[in-house]
């Protein structure tokens, strides 16, 4: 995987986390957000070590938890592509 691909995914996920609003404060919502943030931090850690394959994998997991929270109606991100599916 390329460093450029990782950096693009990092920006997209960072933007989603910045705009994310918790609309149902449940244990599941808190867990999803915690997992998303932890994987986001893991991605940055791997990238600092030059491990871009691992970094990209971690950022994909982070974004997956964001997507799951949006689809489950736990999170809202104005203008987010999955908002239309719900």
C-alpha positions in Angstrom: 0.0 0.0 0.0 1.2 3.5 -0.6 1.8 6.2 1.8 -0.4 8.5 -0.3 -3.4 6.1 0.0 -3.0 6.0 3.7 -2.8 9.7 4.0 -6.0 10.2 1.9 -7.9 7.7 4.1 -6.5 9.3 7.3 -7.8 12.7 6.1 -11.2 11.3 5.3 -11.5 9.5 8.6 -10.3 12.4 10.6 -12.8 14.6 8.9 -15.6 12.1 9.7 -14.5 12.0 13.4 -14.4 15.7 13.6 -18.0 16.1 12.2 -19.4 13.1 14.0 -22.3 13.7 16.4 -23.5 11.0 18.8 -27.3 11.0 18.5 -28.0 8.0 20.7 -25.7 7.9 23.7 -25.7 4.2 24.3 -23.1 1.7 25.5 -22.8 0.5 21.9 -22.4 4.1 20.5 -19.6 4.7 23.1 -17.9 1.4 22.2 -18.0 2.1 18.5 -16.6 5.6 19.0 -13.9 4.3 21.3 -13.0 1.6 18.8 -12.9 4.2 15.9 -10.6 6.5 17.9 -8.3 3.7 19.0 -7.9 2.3 15.5 -7.4 5.9 14.2 -4.6 6.3 16.8 -3.1 2.9 15.9 -3.0 3.9 12.2 -1.0 7.0 13.1 1.3 4.9 15.2 1.9 2.4 12.4 2.5 5.2 9.9 5.1 6.8 12.2 7.0 3.5 12.0 6.7 3.4 8.2 4.3 0.4 8.3 1.8 1.7 5.8 0.1 -1.6 5.1 -0.8 -1.9 8.8 -1.7 1.8 9.0 -4.1 1.5 6.2 -5.7 -1.6 7.7 -6.2 0.2 11.0 -7.7 3.3 9.4 -10.1 1.0 7.5 -11.2 -0.5 10.8 -11.7 2.9 12.3 -13.8 4.0 9.4 -15.8 0.8 9.6 -16.9 1.6 13.1 -17.9 5.1 12.0 -19.9 3.6 9.2 -21.6 1.1 11.5 -22.5 3.8 13.9 -24.1 5.9 11.2 -26.0 3.0 9.7 -27.3 1.9 13.2 -28.6 5.4 13.8 -26.1 6.1 16.6 -24.1 8.7 14.9 -24.8 11.6 12.5 -22.3 13.2 10.2 -23.9 16.0 8.1 -23.4 15.4 4.4 -22.0 11.9 5.0 -22.6 9.5 2.1 -24.3 6.8 4.3 -26.9 9.2 5.7 -29.0 8.7 2.6 -29.2 5.0 3.1 -30.8 5.0 6.5 
